């Protein structure tokens, strides 16, 4: 192209070439800056978008896939309600009725008859199927209450089980006496169990017995592989007690193979999920570095050979802890990724979705490259026009364009955009077109810059406002609303320094609620908190404008009196002690029979070398007041 055939003879460029090169270099710089700004802006936008998508995805996955766990818990509560309704009724269960369900095999185990699995109509015209039951050969069955609980459980299970197995493979009832009843149409468990099986001594069933579970909490088992169903499974057990006795434990098995496979499926963009148990066991991961296969099961952290998993678990422990209610986004600089962490509370699992940061950078790169290519295309178009137009137009117009280009090169877009540099835009030729294009480009850059500055200013103000709110909150006591110990430390240091510089003086008053521990023991900590708030408010209301009140710690409060003579401080202190006593809050453990306080006042002296010295003095005065019988002031 003739545009590129520049004349370098004697190292002197022609005017046309000189202007072309200047416009080219200035414009390419502008395009590069705009491309860079576009990259930064695109990165921020894409980052926020991806993190929002990431958080929403994990939140929805946890919400949707937690439904099956919540349903298992709800089913067990329904079973408990139905069973207790029958158990507390006057329904009798005779031995004949009990043995109509059971028989004793040759090894001494008691089992449910097979017809209740195959299907049978009972005397009350109810159809029972899919049922099996087993009582170990170490367990006697002649106890009437034991027989009644078994039969009542069969009745409830035959009623509820068929409706529940559309979501669960089975519904079970375990007993503390080494017995179990199961609705499981796919498996004749009761006739196949070994006669000497000790169910109540094994696994999750043992964990709900009163000895191993004194708090009587419902239990989710760990993940295990059901060889019969060939599926990954987790079990829920819900102990039911009555008048201190463990009656039954209804429960469900939940097949998790499909759920786990879905959760750990990799995406085309490189994002993927894995699952960690809160106590440090890897539950599932999309690929194992050793063999390239999916890893599902339970593997402790010391046996995991996937560094990213260990990094994620460490960051979770550091940034999240063990209890939170919303998705947490954690940045891993070591692995150039973001981790979105969701909590399956029922199973104590963390779902972690990994987003490589390169995904965000790639989008930003594409956006910046698009801006750069478009900018360069415009630039070369302008250069082509300028080359031919300048040859046939007056140098006067080129000088104006040169001035405009130099202004843009200095970043003074407004001079061109606001018309401070006059361009020959009125011309009906290429120079006019170039001038108008240059003007439009300056307007766009100026608007872009102003918009960016406005966004930065707005976010800066919002950040400053948030920081001010956080600072304010950090200086206030959460219970009483008055200033806290942190605020006191700052204030005492400031006023001490001013007094040292002879800019004023001060005194401090410390009070302590008398017999507060015995009040808490008698009336409870909730009432104790109310007393602390009442004393704080009374203390604050009675301190003059020259003073400020702080909660020093526990039931101790402290006030700083600014430029208040000691006798006046004493008078204020006595009024405060009297005002608190006049609240007339009963305190039967106090010799005064109402809430009172002891107090000490110390005045600043030039001999003090640090704030700690005057604090020690006032603390000593406070304990002297306590030694004199409390409910008094010591100066």
C-alpha positions as CSV (number, residue, x, y, z in Angstrom):
1,X,0.0,0.0,0.0
2,X,1.3,3.4,-0.9
3,X,0.7,4.6,2.6
4,X,3.5,2.5,3.9
5,X,6.0,3.8,1.3
6,X,7.5,6.5,3.4
7,X,10.4,8.6,2.3
8,X,13.4,8.4,4.7
9,X,15.8,10.3,2.4
10,X,18.5,12.1,4.4
11,X,16.6,11.0,7.6
12,X,14.1,13.8,7.0
13,X,10.4,12.9,6.8
14,X,8.0,14.9,4.7
15,X,5.3,16.8,6.4
16,X,2.8,14.2,5.4
17,X,4.8,11.3,6.8
18,X,5.6,13.2,10.0
19,X,1.9,13.9,10.6
20,X,1.0,10.3,9.7
21,X,3.5,8.9,12.1
22,X,2.5,11.2,14.9
23,X,-1.2,10.4,14.4
24,X,-0.3,6.7,14.2
25,X,1.7,6.6,17.4
26,X,-0.6,8.7,19.4
27,X,-3.7,6.8,18.2
28,X,-2.1,3.4,18.8
29,X,-1.3,4.5,22.4
30,X,-4.9,5.7,22.9
31,X,-6.2,2.4,21.5
32,X,-3.8,0.4,23.7
33,X,-4.9,2.4,26.8
34,X,-8.6,1.9,25.9
35,X,-7.9,-1.8,25.3
36,X,-6.2,-2.0,28.7
37,X,-9.0,-0.2,30.4
38,X,-11.5,-2.4,28.6
39,X,-9.6,-5.4,29.9
40,X,-9.7,-4.2,33.5
41,X,-13.4,-3.3,33.2
42,X,-14.3,-6.6,31.5
43,X,-12.3,-8.5,34.1
44,X,-14.2,-6.9,36.9
45,X,-17.6,-7.4,35.2
46,X,-16.9,-11.0,34.3
47,X,-15.5,-11.7,37.7
48,X,-18.6,-10.4,39.4
49,X,-20.8,-12.2,36.9
50,X,-18.9,-15.5,37.3
51,X,-18.8,-15.3,41.1
52,X,-22.6,-14.5,41.2
53,X,-23.2,-17.5,38.9
54,X,-20.9,-19.6,41.0
55,X,-22.6,-18.7,44.2
56,X,-26.1,-19.2,42.8
57,X,-25.2,-22.5,41.3
58,X,-23.8,-23.9,44.6
59,X,-26.7,-22.4,46.6
60,X,-29.3,-24.0,44.3
61,X,-27.5,-27.3,44.2
62,X,-27.4,-27.4,48.0
63,X,-31.0,-26.3,48.2
64,X,-32.4,-28.8,45.7
65,X,-30.2,-31.7,46.7
66,X,-30.8,-31.2,50.4
67,X,-34.6,-31.8,49.9
68,X,-34.1,-35.6,50.0
69,X,-32.3,-35.3,53.4
70,X,-35.0,-33.0,54.8
71,X,-37.7,-35.3,53.6
72,X,-36.0,-38.2,55.4
73,X,-36.1,-36.2,58.6
74,X,-39.7,-35.2,58.1
75,X,-40.8,-38.8,57.4
76,X,-39.2,-40.0,60.7
77,X,-41.1,-37.3,62.6
78,X,-44.4,-38.4,60.9
79,X,-43.6,-42.0,61.8
80,X,-42.9,-41.0,65.4
81,X,-46.2,-39.2,65.6
82,X,-48.2,-42.1,64.2
83,X,-46.4,-44.7,66.4
84,X,-46.8,-42.7,69.6
85,X,-50.5,-42.2,68.9
86,X,-50.9,-46.0,68.8
87,X,-48.5,-46.6,71.7
88,X,-50.3,-44.2,74.0
89,X,-53.7,-45.6,73.0
90,X,-55.5,-48.6,74.7
91,X,-54.7,-50.9,71.8
92,X,-53.8,-54.4,73.2
93,X,-51.4,-56.8,71.5
94,X,-51.9,-60.4,72.5
95,X,-49.2,-63.1,72.3
96,X,-51.3,-64.9,69.6
97,X,-51.4,-61.7,67.5
98,X,-47.6,-61.3,68.0
99,X,-46.9,-64.9,66.9
100,X,-49.2,-64.5,63.9
101,X,-46.4,-62.3,62.5
102,X,-43.3,-64.2,63.8
103,X,-41.8,-67.7,64.1
104,X,-38.5,-69.0,65.7
105,X,-36.1,-70.6,63.3
106,X,-33.8,-73.6,64.0
107,X,-30.9,-71.3,65.2
108,X,-33.1,-69.5,67.8
109,X,-33.6,-66.3,65.8
110,X,-37.1,-64.8,65.6
111,X,-38.2,-63.8,62.1
112,X,-41.3,-62.5,60.3
113,X,-43.2,-65.0,58.2
114,X,-42.5,-64.8,54.5
115,X,-46.2,-64.2,53.6
116,X,-45.9,-60.6,54.9
117,X,-43.2,-60.0,52.3
118,X,-45.0,-61.7,49.5
119,X,-48.4,-60.1,50.3
120,X,-51.3,-61.0,52.6
121,X,-54.6,-59.6,53.7
122,X,-54.9,-59.2,57.5
123,X,-58.0,-59.8,59.6
124,X,-58.9,-56.1,59.4
125,X,-58.7,-56.3,55.5
126,X,-55.4,-54.4,55.3
127,X,-53.0,-55.7,52.6
128,X,-49.4,-56.0,53.8
129,X,-46.5,-56.7,51.5
130,X,-42.7,-56.0,51.3
131,X,-42.3,-56.4,55.1
132,X,-39.6,-58.4,56.9
133,X,-38.4,-58.4,60.5
134,X,-35.6,-60.0,62.5
135,X,-34.9,-60.5,66.2
136,X,-31.4,-61.8,67.0
137,X,-31.0,-65.2,68.8
138,X,-29.5,-63.4,71.8
139,X,-32.8,-61.5,72.5
140,X,-35.8,-62.9,74.4
141,X,-39.2,-62.0,73.0
142,X,-41.6,-62.8,75.8
143,X,-41.8,-59.2,77.1
144,X,-45.3,-57.9,76.5
145,X,-44.2,-54.3,75.9
146,X,-41.5,-55.4,73.4
147,X,-44.1,-57.5,71.5
148,X,-46.5,-54.6,71.5
149,X,-43.9,-52.1,70.1
150,X,-43.0,-54.6,67.4
151,X,-46.6,-55.1,66.3
152,X,-47.5,-51.4,66.4
153,X,-44.4,-50.6,64.3
154,X,-45.5,-53.2,61.8
155,X,-48.9,-51.5,61.6
156,X,-47.4,-48.1,61.1
157,X,-44.8,-49.3,58.7
158,X,-47.3,-51.2,56.5
159,X,-49.3,-48.0,56.3
160,X,-46.6,-45.4,55.6
161,X,-43.9,-47.5,53.9
162,X,-45.6,-48.0,50.5
163,X,-46.0,-44.2,50.1
164,X,-42.4,-43.4,51.1
165,X,-40.5,-45.9,48.9
166,X,-41.1,-43.8,45.8
167,X,-38.3,-41.5,47.1
168,X,-36.5,-44.0,49.4
169,X,-35.4,-47.6,48.8
170,X,-36.7,-48.7,52.2
171,X,-38.2,-47.6,55.6
172,X,-36.9,-49.3,58.7
173,X,-37.5,-49.4,62.5
174,X,-34.7,-50.5,64.8
175,X,-35.2,-51.4,68.4
176,X,-32.7,-51.2,71.3
177,X,-33.4,-54.9,72.0
178,X,-31.5,-56.1,68.8
179,X,-34.5,-56.2,66.6
180,X,-35.6,-54.6,63.4
181,X,-38.6,-54.2,61.1
182,X,-38.2,-53.3,57.5
183,X,-40.4,-52.3,54.5
184,X,-38.2,-53.2,51.6
185,X,-40.0,-54.8,48.7
186,X,-36.7,-55.4,46.9
187,X,-35.0,-57.4,49.6
188,X,-36.2,-60.2,52.0
189,X,-33.8,-59.0,54.6
190,X,-35.5,-60.4,57.7
191,X,-35.2,-64.1,56.5
192,X,-31.6,-63.6,55.2
193,X,-30.0,-61.9,58.2
194,X,-27.6,-64.1,60.2
195,X,-29.2,-65.5,63.4
196,X,-26.4,-64.2,65.6
197,X,-26.4,-60.7,64.1
198,X,-26.0,-58.0,66.8
199,X,-27.5,-54.9,65.1
200,X,-27.7,-52.8,68.2
201,X,-23.9,-53.2,68.7
202,X,-23.0,-52.0,65.2
203,X,-22.7,-48.8,63.2
204,X,-25.4,-46.1,63.1
205,X,-27.9,-48.2,65.0
206,X,-25.6,-48.4,68.0
207,X,-24.9,-44.7,67.7
208,X,-28.6,-43.9,68.6
209,X,-28.7,-45.9,71.8
210,X,-28.9,-43.9,75.0
211,X,-25.4,-44.9,76.1
212,X,-23.8,-43.7,72.9
213,X,-26.2,-40.8,72.3
214,X,-27.2,-39.3,75.6
215,X,-28.3,-36.1,73.9
216,X,-30.9,-38.2,71.9
217,X,-29.9,-36.6,68.6
218,X,-31.0,-37.9,65.2
219,X,-28.0,-39.4,63.3
220,X,-26.9,-39.3,59.7
221,X,-24.4,-42.1,58.9
222,X,-21.3,-41.7,56.9
223,X,-21.3,-42.6,53.2
224,X,-21.1,-46.3,52.5
225,X,-21.5,-48.7,49.5
226,X,-24.6,-50.9,49.6
227,X,-23.4,-54.1,48.0
228,X,-27.0,-55.4,47.6
229,X,-28.3,-52.3,45.8
230,X,-24.8,-51.5,44.3
231,X,-25.3,-47.9,45.2
232,X,-23.6,-45.3,47.4
233,X,-25.9,-44.9,50.4
234,X,-26.4,-42.8,53.6
235,X,-28.7,-43.7,56.4
236,X,-30.8,-41.5,58.8
237,X,-31.9,-42.8,62.2
238,X,-34.3,-40.9,64.6
239,X,-34.5,-42.2,68.2
240,X,-37.9,-42.1,69.8
241,X,-38.1,-42.0,73.6
242,X,-41.0,-42.0,76.1
243,X,-40.7,-41.2,79.8
244,X,-36.9,-41.8,79.6
245,X,-37.2,-45.1,77.7
246,X,-35.8,-45.7,74.2
247,X,-38.8,-47.3,72.4
248,X,-37.8,-47.4,68.7
249,X,-35.6,-45.8,66.0
250,X,-37.3,-45.2,62.6
251,X,-35.1,-44.5,59.7
252,X,-34.5,-44.3,55.9
253,X,-31.7,-45.2,53.6
254,X,-30.9,-42.6,50.9
255,X,-29.2,-43.7,47.7
256,X,-26.7,-41.0,46.7
257,X,-25.0,-42.4,43.6
258,X,-27.0,-40.3,41.1
259,X,-26.8,-37.2,43.4
260,X,-23.0,-37.6,43.8
261,X,-22.4,-38.3,40.1
262,X,-24.4,-35.1,39.2
263,X,-22.6,-33.0,41.8
264,X,-19.1,-33.9,40.6
265,X,-19.8,-33.7,36.9
266,X,-17.2,-31.6,35.1
267,X,-18.2,-28.6,32.9
268,X,-16.7,-27.8,29.5
269,X,-15.2,-24.6,30.8
270,X,-13.1,-26.4,33.4
271,X,-15.3,-25.7,36.4
272,X,-16.0,-28.8,38.5
273,X,-17.2,-29.8,42.0
274,X,-16.1,-32.0,44.8
275,X,-17.4,-32.9,48.2
276,X,-15.6,-32.9,51.5
277,X,-17.0,-33.9,54.9
278,X,-16.6,-31.3,57.6
279,X,-14.2,-33.4,59.7
280,X,-11.8,-33.7,56.8
281,X,-12.8,-36.7,54.7
282,X,-13.1,-36.5,50.9
283,X,-16.5,-37.8,49.8
284,X,-16.3,-37.4,46.0
285,X,-14.1,-35.9,43.4
286,X,-14.4,-36.0,39.5
287,X,-11.0,-37.5,38.9
288,X,-8.3,-39.3,40.7
289,X,-4.8,-38.2,39.5
290,X,-3.5,-41.8,39.9
291,X,-6.0,-43.6,37.5
292,X,-8.1,-40.8,36.0
293,X,-11.3,-42.3,37.4
294,X,-14.0,-40.6,39.5
295,X,-13.3,-41.0,43.3
296,X,-16.4,-41.6,45.5
297,X,-16.2,-42.8,49.1
298,X,-14.6,-41.5,52.3
299,X,-10.9,-40.8,52.3
300,X,-9.2,-38.9,55.1
301,X,-7.0,-35.9,54.3
302,X,-3.8,-37.6,55.2
303,X,-4.5,-40.2,52.5
304,X,-5.5,-37.7,49.7
305,X,-3.0,-37.2,46.9
306,X,-4.8,-34.2,45.4
307,X,-3.1,-31.0,46.6
308,X,-5.9,-28.7,45.5
309,X,-8.4,-30.6,47.7
310,X,-6.1,-30.2,50.7
311,X,-5.6,-26.5,49.9
312,X,-9.4,-26.0,49.7
313,X,-10.1,-27.8,53.0
314,X,-7.4,-25.7,54.7
315,X,-8.9,-22.4,53.3
316,X,-12.4,-23.5,54.4
317,X,-11.2,-24.1,57.9
318,X,-9.4,-20.7,57.9
319,X,-12.1,-18.6,56.2
320,X,-15.4,-20.3,56.8
321,X,-15.2,-22.4,60.0
322,X,-17.8,-25.1,60.8
323,X,-21.0,-23.1,60.8
324,X,-22.4,-20.7,58.2
325,X,-25.7,-20.3,56.3
326,X,-24.7,-18.9,52.9
327,X,-22.3,-19.8,50.1
328,X,-18.8,-18.5,50.8
329,X,-16.5,-17.5,47.9
330,X,-12.8,-18.2,48.7
331,X,-9.8,-17.2,46.5
332,X,-6.9,-19.6,46.1
333,X,-3.9,-17.8,44.8
334,X,-1.8,-21.0,45.0
335,X,-4.1,-22.7,42.4
336,X,-5.3,-19.6,40.6
337,X,-8.9,-20.5,41.3
338,X,-12.0,-19.5,43.2
339,X,-13.8,-21.9,45.5
340,X,-17.5,-21.6,46.1
341,X,-18.4,-23.5,49.3
342,X,-21.9,-24.7,50.2
343,X,-23.1,-26.5,53.3
344,X,-25.1,-29.7,53.3
345,X,-26.0,-29.3,57.0
346,X,-27.9,-32.6,57.3
347,X,-24.9,-34.7,56.2
348,X,-22.1,-32.4,57.4
349,X,-20.7,-32.1,53.9
350,X,-19.2,-29.2,52.0
351,X,-19.9,-28.9,48.3
352,X,-17.0,-27.0,46.7
353,X,-17.2,-25.7,43.1
354,X,-13.9,-24.8,41.5
355,X,-13.7,-21.9,39.0
356,X,-10.3,-21.4,37.4
357,X,-9.4,-17.7,37.2
358,X,-8.2,-18.2,33.6
359,X,-11.9,-18.4,32.6
360,X,-12.3,-14.8,33.7
361,X,-9.1,-13.7,32.1
362,X,-9.9,-15.3,28.8
363,X,-13.2,-13.3,28.5
364,X,-11.3,-10.1,29.5
365,X,-8.6,-10.8,26.9
366,X,-11.2,-11.3,24.2
367,X,-12.9,-8.1,25.1
368,X,-9.7,-6.1,25.2
369,X,-8.5,-7.8,21.9
370,X,-11.8,-6.8,20.2
371,X,-11.4,-3.2,21.4
372,X,-7.8,-3.2,20.2
373,X,-8.5,-4.7,16.8
374,X,-11.5,-2.4,16.2
375,X,-9.4,0.6,17.4
376,X,-6.5,-0.4,15.0
377,X,-9.0,-0.8,12.2
378,X,-10.3,2.7,12.8
379,X,-6.8,4.0,13.1
380,X,-5.6,2.6,9.8
381,X,-8.8,3.8,8.1
382,X,-8.1,7.3,9.4
383,X,-4.4,7.1,8.4
384,X,-5.4,6.1,4.9
385,X,-7.8,9.0,4.6
386,X,-5.4,11.5,6.1
387,X,-2.6,10.5,3.7
388,X,-4.6,11.4,0.6
389,X,-6.5,14.3,2.0
390,X,-3.4,16.1,3.4
391,X,-1.8,16.0,0.0
392,X,-4.5,18.3,-1.5
393,X,-5.5,20.4,1.5
394,X,-3.9,23.4,3.1
395,X,-1.3,22.8,5.8
396,X,-3.4,25.0,8.1
397,X,-6.0,22.2,8.5
398,X,-3.2,19.7,9.2
399,X,-1.8,21.9,11.9
400,X,-5.1,22.0,13.7
401,X,-5.3,18.2,13.4
402,X,-1.7,18.0,14.7
403,X,-2.7,20.1,17.7
404,X,-5.7,17.9,18.3
405,X,-3.6,14.8,18.1
406,X,-1.0,16.1,20.5
407,X,-3.8,17.1,23.0
408,X,-5.2,13.6,22.8
409,X,-1.7,12.2,23.3
410,X,-1.4,14.2,26.5
411,X,-4.8,12.8,27.6
412,X,-6.5,16.1,27.2
413,X,-9.5,14.6,25.5
414,X,-11.8,17.4,26.8
415,X,-10.0,20.1,24.7
416,X,-11.0,18.3,21.6
417,X,-14.4,17.1,22.9
418,X,-15.3,20.6,24.1
419,X,-14.1,22.4,21.0
420,X,-11.2,24.2,22.7
421,X,-9.1,23.1,19.8
422,X,-11.0,24.1,16.6
423,X,-11.1,21.4,14.0
424,X,-12.2,21.9,10.4
425,X,-15.2,19.6,10.8
426,X,-17.3,21.8,8.4
427,X,-15.3,20.6,5.4
428,X,-17.1,18.3,3.0
429,X,-14.1,16.2,2.4
430,X,-11.7,13.7,4.0
431,X,-10.2,16.3,6.4
432,X,-13.6,17.2,7.6
433,X,-14.4,13.5,8.0
434,X,-11.2,13.0,9.9
435,X,-11.8,16.0,12.1
436,X,-15.3,14.7,12.9
437,X,-14.0,11.2,13.5
438,X,-11.3,12.6,15.8
439,X,-13.9,14.7,17.6
440,X,-16.2,11.7,18.0
441,X,-13.4,9.5,19.3
442,X,-12.4,12.2,21.8
443,X,-16.1,12.4,23.0
444,X,-16.3,8.7,23.4
445,X,-13.0,8.6,25.3
446,X,-14.0,11.5,27.5
447,X,-17.4,9.9,28.3
448,X,-15.8,6.6,29.0
449,X,-13.3,8.3,31.3
450,X,-16.0,10.3,33.1
451,X,-18.2,7.2,33.5
452,X,-15.3,5.2,34.8
453,X,-14.3,8.1,37.2
454,X,-18.0,8.3,38.3
455,X,-18.1,4.6,39.0
456,X,-14.8,4.7,41.0
457,X,-16.0,7.8,42.9
458,X,-19.3,6.1,43.7
459,X,-17.7,2.9,44.9
460,X,-15.1,4.8,46.9
461,X,-17.9,6.7,48.7
462,X,-19.8,3.5,49.4
463,X,-16.6,1.9,50.7
464,X,-15.9,4.9,52.9
465,X,-19.4,4.8,54.2
466,X,-19.2,1.1,54.9
467,X,-15.8,1.6,56.7
468,X,-17.2,4.4,58.8
469,X,-20.2,2.2,59.8
470,X,-17.8,-0.7,60.6
471,X,-15.6,1.7,62.7
472,X,-18.6,2.9,64.6
473,X,-19.8,-0.6,65.3
474,X,-16.3,-1.6,66.4
475,X,-16.4,1.1,69.1
476,X,-19.8,0.2,70.6
477,X,-20.6,-2.6,73.0
478,X,-23.0,-5.1,71.5
479,X,-25.1,-5.6,74.6
480,X,-25.5,-2.1,76.1
481,X,-25.0,0.2,73.1
482,X,-22.5,2.4,75.0
483,X,-18.8,2.7,74.1
484,X,-16.7,-0.5,74.5
485,X,-13.2,-1.3,75.9
486,X,-11.6,-0.6,72.5
487,X,-13.2,2.9,72.5
488,X,-12.0,3.5,76.1
489,X,-8.4,2.5,75.3
490,X,-8.4,5.1,72.4
491,X,-10.1,7.8,74.5
492,X,-7.9,7.4,77.6
493,X,-4.7,7.5,75.4
494,X,-5.9,10.7,73.7
495,X,-7.0,12.6,76.9
496,X,-3.8,11.4,78.7
497,X,-1.7,12.9,76.0
498,X,-3.6,16.2,76.0
499,X,-3.2,16.4,79.8
500,X,0.5,15.7,79.5
501,X,0.7,18.6,77.0
502,X,-1.2,20.8,79.6
503,X,-4.2,21.2,77.3
504,X,-6.6,20.1,80.0
505,X,-7.1,17.5,82.8
506,X,-9.4,14.7,83.5
507,X,-10.5,12.1,86.1
508,X,-11.9,8.6,85.7
509,X,-14.6,6.8,87.7
510,X,-14.9,2.9,87.7
511,X,-18.0,1.1,89.0
512,X,-18.7,-2.6,89.5
513,X,-22.1,-4.2,90.1
514,X,-22.1,-5.6,93.6
515,X,-22.7,-9.4,94.1
516,X,-23.3,-9.8,90.3
517,X,-22.2,-13.4,90.1
518,X,-24.7,-14.4,92.8
519,X,-27.4,-12.4,91.0
520,X,-26.6,-14.4,87.8
521,X,-26.7,-17.7,89.7
522,X,-30.1,-16.8,91.3
523,X,-31.9,-15.0,88.5
524,X,-30.2,-16.4,85.3
525,X,-27.9,-14.8,82.7
526,X,-30.7,-13.3,80.7
527,X,-31.8,-11.3,83.8
528,X,-28.1,-10.5,84.4
529,X,-27.8,-9.0,80.9
530,X,-30.8,-6.8,81.6
531,X,-29.2,-5.6,84.8
532,X,-26.0,-4.7,82.8
533,X,-28.0,-2.7,80.3
534,X,-30.0,-0.9,83.1
535,X,-26.8,0.0,85.0
536,X,-25.1,1.2,81.8
537,X,-28.1,3.4,80.8
538,X,-28.3,4.9,84.4
539,X,-24.6,5.5,84.5
540,X,-24.7,7.2,81.1
541,X,-27.8,9.3,81.9
542,X,-26.2,10.6,85.1
543,X,-22.8,11.5,83.7
544,X,-22.6,15.2,82.7
545,X,-21.9,16.4,79.2
546,X,-18.2,16.7,80.1
547,X,-18.0,12.9,80.5
548,X,-18.2,9.7,78.5
549,X,-19.2,6.2,79.7
550,X,-17.7,2.9,78.6
551,X,-18.3,-0.8,79.3
552,X,-14.9,-1.9,80.7
553,X,-15.6,-5.6,80.8
554,X,-18.2,-7.9,82.3
555,X,-20.1,-6.0,85.0
556,X,-17.5,-3.2,85.2
557,X,-18.0,0.2,83.7
558,X,-15.8,3.3,83.5
559,X,-16.3,7.0,82.8
560,X,-13.9,9.7,81.8
561,X,-14.7,13.2,83.2
562,X,-13.1,16.0,81.0
563,X,-11.9,19.1,82.9
564,X,-14.1,18.3,85.9
565,X,-12.8,19.3,89.3
566,X,-12.4,16.3,91.7
567,X,-15.1,17.5,94.2
568,X,-17.6,17.9,91.4
569,X,-16.6,14.4,90.1
570,X,-17.2,13.1,93.6
571,X,-20.7,14.7,93.6
572,X,-21.5,13.1,90.3
573,X,-20.2,9.7,91.4
574,X,-22.4,9.8,94.6
575,X,-25.4,10.7,92.5
576,X,-24.7,7.7,90.2
577,X,-24.5,5.3,93.1
578,X,-27.7,6.6,94.5
579,X,-29.5,6.5,91.2
580,X,-28.6,2.9,90.6
581,X,-29.7,1.9,94.1
582,X,-33.0,3.8,93.5
583,X,-33.7,1.6,90.5
584,X,-34.9,-0.8,93.3
585,X,-34.1,-3.9,91.3
586,X,-34.6,-6.8,93.8
587,X,-31.4,-8.8,94.7
588,X,-32.1,-11.3,97.5
589,X,-28.5,-12.4,97.6
590,X,-27.3,-8.8,98.4
591,X,-27.4,-7.4,102.0
592,X,-29.0,-4.3,100.5
593,X,-31.7,-6.5,98.9
594,X,-31.5,-4.4,95.7
595,X,-28.9,-4.0,92.9
596,X,-26.1,-1.6,94.0
597,X,-22.6,-0.7,92.7
598,X,-19.3,0.1,94.2
599,X,-17.1,2.8,92.7
600,X,-13.7,4.5,92.8
601,X,-12.6,7.9,91.4
602,X,-9.0,8.8,90.5
603,X,-7.8,12.3,89.3
604,X,-5.0,12.8,86.7
605,X,-1.6,13.8,88.2
606,X,1.5,15.0,86.3
607,X,3.4,12.2,88.0
608,X,1.6,9.6,86.0
609,X,3.7,8.3,83.1
610,X,1.0,6.3,81.3
611,X,-2.7,5.7,81.2
612,X,-2.2,2.3,82.9
613,X,-1.1,4.0,86.1
614,X,-4.3,6.0,86.6
615,X,-6.3,2.9,85.7
616,X,-4.5,0.9,88.4
617,X,-5.2,3.7,90.9
618,X,-8.9,3.8,90.2
619,X,-9.1,0.0,90.2
620,X,-7.5,0.1,93.7
621,X,-10.0,2.7,94.8
622,X,-12.8,0.5,93.6
623,X,-11.6,-2.5,95.6
624,X,-11.3,-0.2,98.7
625,X,-15.0,0.6,98.3
626,X,-15.8,-3.1,98.1
627,X,-13.8,-3.6,101.2
628,X,-15.9,-1.0,103.1
629,X,-19.0,-2.9,102.5
630,X,-19.9,-2.0,98.9
631,X,-22.6,0.5,97.7
632,X,-20.1,3.3,98.2
633,X,-17.6,5.6,96.5
634,X,-13.9,5.8,97.3
635,X,-11.7,8.7,96.2
